[in-house]
Amino acid sequence: MSIEHLNPAGMYQSPVFSQGIILPAGARTLLIGGQNGVNARGEIVGKGDVARQTEQALSNLQMVLAAAGARLEDLVKVTIIMQQDIDLNAAFGAWIAVWGTKGNPPTVTALRVVGLANPDFLIEIEAQAVLP
């Protein structure tokens, strides 16, 4: 099973996101619901701090991946949803820190919204992965 990452010539070449990805037929796909900066007790981690909430949301996302036998490298799509008035660089910086220099990054979409399910949530991250 081979996943094909598309980064056509003439388009921006980023080390932390791909322009497109082709999934092989029959790939087992994991859909990860929106993860917030919430710990195992349901408490908001980093209230008012988007970088800290992003770190927690990414930690939660990695726990879901691990439960399915997958890793960050198996992600094919990440959607970062954030309140409209937060610093995009702080949120995306946390993503870059987690992704690091791994090759073949997923596609990434960032959205700014008026609010999330809880007014103290600054960010929510959902994702899709192809299971190994």
C-alpha positions in Angstrom: 0.0 0.0 0.0 1.5 3.3 -1.1 0.4 6.8 -0.3 1.4 9.4 -2.9 2.2 12.9 -1.7 1.7 15.6 -4.4 3.7 18.8 -4.3 3.6 20.0 -7.9 6.4 22.2 -9.3 5.3 25.8 -9.4 3.6 25.5 -6.0 4.9 26.4 -2.6 7.0 23.5 -1.2 6.5 23.3 2.6 8.2 21.0 5.0 5.1 20.8 7.2 2.2 20.2 4.7 1.6 18.6 1.4 -0.5 20.1 -1.4 -2.3 16.9 -2.1 -2.3 13.2 -1.2 -3.6 10.2 -3.1 -4.7 7.3 -1.0 -4.5 3.7 -2.3 -7.7 1.8 -2.9 -8.8 -0.2 0.1 -6.8 1.9 2.6 -8.0 1.7 6.2 -8.7 5.2 7.3 -8.8 6.6 10.9 -11.0 9.6 11.4 -10.0 11.6 14.5 -12.6 13.9 15.9 -11.8 17.4 17.0 -9.3 17.5 19.8 -9.1 20.4 22.2 -6.7 21.4 24.9 -8.4 19.2 27.5 -6.7 16.7 29.8 -8.0 13.2 30.9 -10.1 14.8 33.6 -11.9 17.1 31.1 -10.0 20.2 32.4 -8.9 22.9 29.9 -5.1 23.0 29.8 -3.6 26.4 29.2 -6.7 28.5 29.5 -6.1 31.7 27.5 -2.9 30.2 26.0 -3.3 29.0 22.4 0.2 27.5 22.2 -0.4 25.4 25.3 -3.9 24.4 24.2 -2.5 23.4 20.8 0.2 21.3 22.5 -2.5 19.5 24.5 -4.7 19.0 21.5 -1.8 17.5 19.6 -1.0 15.2 22.5 -4.6 14.0 22.5 -4.4 13.5 18.8 -1.3 11.4 19.2 -3.0 9.2 21.8 -5.8 8.5 19.4 -3.3 7.6 16.7 -1.4 5.3 19.1 -4.7 3.6 20.2 -5.2 2.7 16.5 -1.6 1.5 16.0 -0.7 4.6 14.0 1.9 7.4 14.3 2.0 11.1 13.2 3.6 10.0 10.0 0.4 8.1 9.1 -1.6 11.4 9.0 -2.9 12.4 5.6 -5.2 15.4 6.6 -5.1 17.8 9.5 -7.6 20.6 10.1 -6.7 23.3 12.6 -9.8 25.3 13.7 -9.1 28.3 15.9 -11.0 31.3 17.3 -10.7 34.2 14.9 -8.7 36.5 17.2 -5.9 34.2 18.3 -2.3 34.3 17.0 -2.0 31.8 14.1 1.7 31.7 14.5 1.5 30.4 18.0 -0.9 27.7 17.0 0.9 26.7 13.8 4.2 26.9 15.6 3.1 24.2 18.0 2.2 22.0 14.9 5.6 22.7 13.4 7.3 21.7 16.7 5.4 18.4 16.8 5.9 17.6 13.1 9.6 18.5 13.1 11.5 17.4 10.0 9.5 14.3 9.2 9.1 13.8 5.5 5.8 13.5 3.6 3.6 15.7 5.7 -0.2 15.6 5.6 -2.3 18.2 4.0 -3.2 20.9 6.5 -6.1 23.4 6.5 -6.4 26.2 9.0 -9.7 27.9 9.7 -10.7 30.9 11.9 -14.1 30.8 13.5 -16.2 33.0 15.8 -16.2 30.4 18.5 -15.8 26.7 19.4 -18.0 24.4 21.6 -16.7 25.9 24.8 -15.9 29.6 25.0 -12.6 28.8 26.7 -11.5 26.5 23.8 -9.1 28.5 21.6 -8.3 25.7 19.1 -9.6 22.3 17.9 -7.7 19.9 15.7 -9.2 17.1 13.7 -7.4 14.7 11.5 -7.4 11.7 9.2 -4.8 8.9 9.0 -4.2 5.9 6.9 -3.5 2.9 9.2 -0.4 0.9 8.6 
